[in-house]
Amino acid sequence: MTTDCRGYDLSTASADAARAYDEATHSFACWRTDTIARFDQAAEADPGFACAKLGKGWVLHTGRSDNMRAKILELLEAAAPVLSPDDPREQAYFDALTHAVNGRGIEASTIMEAYLRDHPLDLFAHRVTQFELFWNGRAAWMRDVAERAAAHWDEDTYDYGCFLSVRAFSNEEAGVYGLAEQCGRAAVEIDPADCWGTHAIAHVLVMQGRIDEGVAWLEGLSGNWEAANQIKHHLWWHLCLFLLEGGEHERILELLHTQIRNPDSPLVQAVPDATIDLQNVASLLLRLELRGVDVTAQWPMLATVCAGRVNNHANAFSNTHDMMVLAATGQMAAAEELLRSIRATGEDGSDSLRVSYRAAGTAVCEAVLAHRKRDYARVVSLLAPVRHDLPLIGGSHAQRDLFYQLLIHAAARAEPGWVPALLDDVRRIGFDGVGARTLYRDVA
């Protein structure tokens, strides 16, 4: 038996395995590219160390793709016979991951929440729990978990800054912007390369409409993102949200090809279908298009990748972005196959994944296709009834705002009487200065 960097027991006698495990969990918290390799090193140092296998499984699960499912199940199968009966961490990680990979994110989160009550310093557990709650649209719950643990952390705790980042993002999504900003800025002060803290502040600034501050914040920190994984593409995407409000469309298109989806990037080449990258590109192109920018030449960069995802239903939010690409590139047969497949996915079952499709995911996909066909009345009829259930498909307020933009754009053309109520909805969600924001300003 050894201990981790926070003093919690690890069920391995190998110091090398323990060290590699600590490095892996730290890399994961810092969004670095070597996380999987570190978990592999821990497993090689001690093949009987279940947490090394489970940690890797959780990281693969955060990719939100059915392409990872077989490997995750393989890791669970390998971990089962070597689980330590006296290790609550291994049991919680195993049970929760078993639920999560089978679409039962709420059950997984409940298990992890109970474990964190007794182990509030387990940063890796905080991170994966935050992911699971985020993709199941439970912002208040996400904040509760972080705030319950906060009293146990202080400046002397290992990776304190990383926990502050977790706390910052949870508070931001729950609408507690003051505490979110305080925690996020403190995290970045500790480590300017803290991408999650940087990200949390970007969210606060975009929600509050602090456009110039957002540009300065991200541009000032961008030199620290070199070691990061795909999160750096997402941070550049966040910069583009601010630039969009300034009408800097040409610069956005430049960043699209140099930072967000550069085909020569080792990250893009290694994982061309990373869901976060697909979401970034598709949503940015549609935002530009809604503002009258011709991006016809840009959509095909994802055409083949998204055509290969019509039966990949690990996340409804991602499928809505697949539909954006399929519809924009004229792949109507693939778009119809995607709809058929997601309808089948949501037909039965009470797990949170299937509920997300029934509640809103399927309707959003249908609305995206209808908008491409300029059937604006149908867009309103599809989106208006489900707009309050949009959090259930996952994503952040800033990301899901695109669906309100789509709905308001359509309503202005088909049913303008809806527009005032929809703009009020955007304010209620937590966006400040709605009347001054592009597209909303024009519609209002």
N, C-alpha and C positions, 0 to 999 in steps of 0.2 A: 504494500500500500504506500502510495506517495500522496502529496498534496499539490494542488494547483497554486497559481500565483496569488490567489486570494485566501488560501488556507483551507479550502474545501478538499475533502478526501477524493483521490482518484484510485480506481481499482486496477492499478498497474504497479508492479514493483520496479519497472524500468524507468530510470531517471531520464533516459533519452526519449522515451515515449511521452513522459509527462512534459518534458520541455517542448517537444514538437507540438503537443496538444495545446499548450499555452500559446505558442507562437501562432498556431492555426486560428485559435479563437480571437487573438489580438488582431491578426490580419483580416479576419472576417469583419470585426468591428470597425476596422479602418478602410474597408472596401478595397483591399489590395488583391492583386492578381495571383498571389502565391498561396492562397488559402487552401485549395484542394491539395496542392503538393505537400503542405505542412501536415494535413490530416493523413495523407498517405505515408509520410515519414513516421508518424506516430504509430500507424498500424503495422508498418514494417518492423519497427523496434519492438513491438509487442503484439503479435497476431491475435492474442486473446483479450486485447483491450477494446471492449465494446464501444466506449465513448468515441474512439477514433473513427469507427465505422458509422456510428450514429451522427456524429458531427458532420461528416462528409455528406451523409444522406440529407441532413437538414439544409446544408448549403445548396445541394442540387435542387431540393424542393423549392427554395426561394426563387429559382429561375422560372417557376410557373409555366412549365411546358410538359406535355404528355411524353415528349421525347426522353425525359429523365425518369419516367415512372419505373421502367424495368430495372434500371440501375439502383434506384432507391429501394425497390422490393428486394433486390439481391443483397443489398447492404443490411436491410432488416433481417433477412434470413441468416446472414452470416453472424449478425450480432446476437441473435436469440439464444444460441447455445452457450455463449460466453458471458451472458448478463450476470452481474454479481447480485446475489439476493440481498446483500446488505448495502447496496448503493442506490439511494433514492434518485440520484441524478440519472443514472443509466435507465432505471425503470421509467422515469418521467419522459426522458428523451425518446425512448423506444415506444411507449404507449401513445404519446402525442404524435409522433411521426407516423405511426401506423394509421391513426385517424386522419391526419392531414393529407397523406398521399392518396387516401380514398375519398377525399372531398369533404371530410368532416372537420372543417377548420374550427368550428365553435367548440366541439368536444376537445380538440387538440389544445386550444387556447385555455380551456378550463383546467386541464391537467397541468399545463405549464404555469398557470396562475397559482394553483395550489402549491406547486413545487417552489415557486419564487417567494411565497410567504415565509418559508423556512430557510431559503437560500437567496436572500435579496441582493447578494453581491455577484451572482452568476451572470456576468455580462452577456455571454453567448445566449443564455436562456432568455434574457431580456430582448435581445435582438430578434431571435426567431419568433418570440411571442408577439413582438410589435409587428413583424411582417405578417403573421397569420391574422391578427386582428385588423390590420390595415387592409388586407385583401378581402376581408369579410365585412368591411364597412363599419367597424365598431370603434369609432374615434374616442368616445367618452370612456369606454372600457380600457382602451389602450392607455389613456392618461391615468386612469385609476391604478393600473398596475405599476406604472412608473412612479407615481406620487407616493404610493404605499411603500415603495422601496427607498425613496429619496433620503429619509432620515438616517438610513444605515450607511450612506456614502458621505465621504468628506474628502478634502484635498489630499489626504495621505493614502487614500485607497487607490490601488493599482487600476489604471485606466479610468480614473475619475472623469476626465474630459470626455471620453467616449460615452459614459453614462449620461453626462450632461446633454450630449447630442441626442440620445434616445429620449430623454426627458423633454428636450426642446421640441422635437418633432411631434411627440404625443400631445403636448400642450397646444402647439400650433393647430393641429388638425381638430382639436377640441374647442378651438376658438379662444384660448387663453393666451393672447398674443404677447402681453407684457412679460409673463414668466417665460414663455417660449423664447423671446428675444434675449432676455437676461441669460438664460442657460446656454443658448446657442452661441452668443458672443463670448461667453466665458470659455466654452469649449474650444473655440477657434483661437482665443488668446493663449490657451494652454498649448495648442498645436495648430498652427496655421494650415496644415495639410488635412485637418479634420473635415472630410467631405460631408459627413452627415450633419455636423453643426453648421457648416456653410450652407448646406441644402435647407436646413430648417429656417435659417434667417432669410434665405431667398423666398421661401414660402410666406413668411410673415410680411415681407416687403411687398410681394405681389398682391396679397390679400388686402393690404392697407393702401394700395395704390401709390406706393412710394417709388416711383419709376426711376428717377435719377439716382436715388440711393441704391436701388437694386443693381443698376448698371455698374456703379462704382464699386459696390461690394464684390460682385462676381469677377469683374475685370481685375480688381486689386488682388484677388486670391488665386486667380487662374494659373499662375506660375507654380503653384504647389500641388497640382493634380497629376503629375507625371506618373507616379507609382500606382495610381488608382485604376480600378477596373472600369466597367461600363458606366459607373456612376459619373465619371467625368463627362461622358457624352450627355448625360442627363443634366449636368450643371450648365453646360453650354446651351442646352435646350432652354433652361430657365433664363439664361441671359437673353435668349431670343424672345421670350415672353415680354421682357421689358422693352427690347428694341422694337417689338411689334407696336407697342403703344406710342413709340416715337416715329413710326412710319419708316423705319430703316430697313426696308424690304431687301434691298440689294445686299446689305451686310448680312442679313439673316441667311440669304441664299448662299453667300460665301461660307458662312460658318457651317451651314448644312453639309457642304462638301469637304470642308477642311477639318471640322471638329466633331460633328454629330454623326455623320455617316461617310467617313473617308474610306473608300474601298481599299486603300493601301495600308490602313491601320492594322497592326497585328491583332488587335482585339476583334475587329470586324471580320478579319479573315479566319480567326480561330472559332468564333461563334457567330456566324452570319445571321442566325435566326434568334439571337438574344431578344427576349420579349421587350425588355426596356428600350432597346434600340428601335424596334419596330414601332412601339408606341410613340417615341420621340418624333420620328420622321413623319409618320402618318398624320399625327395630330398637328404638327407644325405646318405641313403642307395644306391641310384643310383649313387651318386658321388663316393662312395667307390667301387661300382661294376665296374664303368668305369675305375677305376685304378687297377683292377684285384683282388680286395678283395672278397672273397666268403662270401656273406651275405644271402645265401639261408635260413638259419635258422631264420633270423631276419624279413623277409618280412611278415610272417603270423601274426605278432602282430597287423597289421591293416587290415587284410583280411576281417573280418566280418564287421567292421565299413565301409570300403569303398564300400563293396558290397551293403550296405544299402543306398548308396548315388548316385546311378546311375540316379536318376531323380531329384537330388538336384542341381539346376543350378543358384544359387545366385552369382556365381563367376567362370569365366572360368579358372583362374589360379588354383583354388582348384581342379577343375575337371581334369586338367592335372596330378595332383598328385594322384587323385583317379585312373587314368588310369595306372600310374606307379605300384601301388599296385596290381590292378586287373591282369595286364599282368604278373607281377613277380610271383604271386601266382597261375597262371594257370587258373584263373576264366575267361575263354575266352567268355563264353556266357554272363556273366555280362559285360565284356569289350565291346562286340558288342552292348549290350543294352545301355550302356553309350553312345556309338557313335551314335546310332539311336536317342536317346533322345536329345543329344546336337545338332544334325543336325536339328531336329524339332524345337528346341528352337531358332536356328539362322536363320530359314527360312524366317521369315518376321518380320517387325517392325523396326523402325529407332532409338529406344532407345539405349543408349550406351552399355547396357548389351548385347543385341542381336548383336549389331555391333561387340563387342569384340569376340564373337564366330565366326562370319562370317570372320572377318579380320584375326584372327590367332588361336583362341582357339580350333576350331574343327581340324584344320590342325595339331596343336601340339599334340592333343590327338591321332590322327591317326598315327603321327610319332613315338610317344612313343610306341604304339603297334607294329608298323613295326620294330622298333629297337629291341624289345624283340624277334621278329621272325627272326632277323638278315637279314632283307631285307633292307640293307643299302642304296641301290640305291633309294628305295622309301622314306627313311628318308630324303635324300637330296632333292628329287623332291618335297616333302611336305614342308620342313622347309625353304629351300633357298628362295622361293618366298615371304614368310611371315616374314622373320627375322627382317625386319625393322619396322614391325607392332607389334612386341612382346609387347611393352609397353602398348598397348591397353587392354591386358588381366590382367593388374595389376601386383603387385609385384615390388620389387626393382631391380636395376641393378645386385646386388649380387645374388639375387634369380634367376632371369631370365638367368644369366650366365650359368646355368645348361643346358638350351636349346641350347646354342652355343656349350657347351661341347658335347652334344649329336650329334649335327649336324657335328662338326669337327671330332668326333670319327667315325661317319659313312662315312664322305667324305674321310677320310684317307684310308678307306677300299674299297670304291666304285668309287669315283671320286676325286682322289688326286689333280687334277688341281684346285679344289675349295679352297683348304686349305689356300693358301696365302691371298686370298681376305677375307676369313672368319676371319683369325687372325687379319687382318687390321680392320675389323668391330669391334672386341673386343677392340682394342686400341681406335677406334673412340668413342665407347660408354663411355670410361673414365677409363679403366683399365690400370694401369702402369705395366711395367715389364712383359708383356704377355709371352715373350719367356722364362721366368724363372719359370713360373707357371706349376705345375704338370698337366699332360695330354697335355696341349698346348706345353710344352717343349718337351715332348716325340714325339708328332706329328710333330712339327717343325724340 
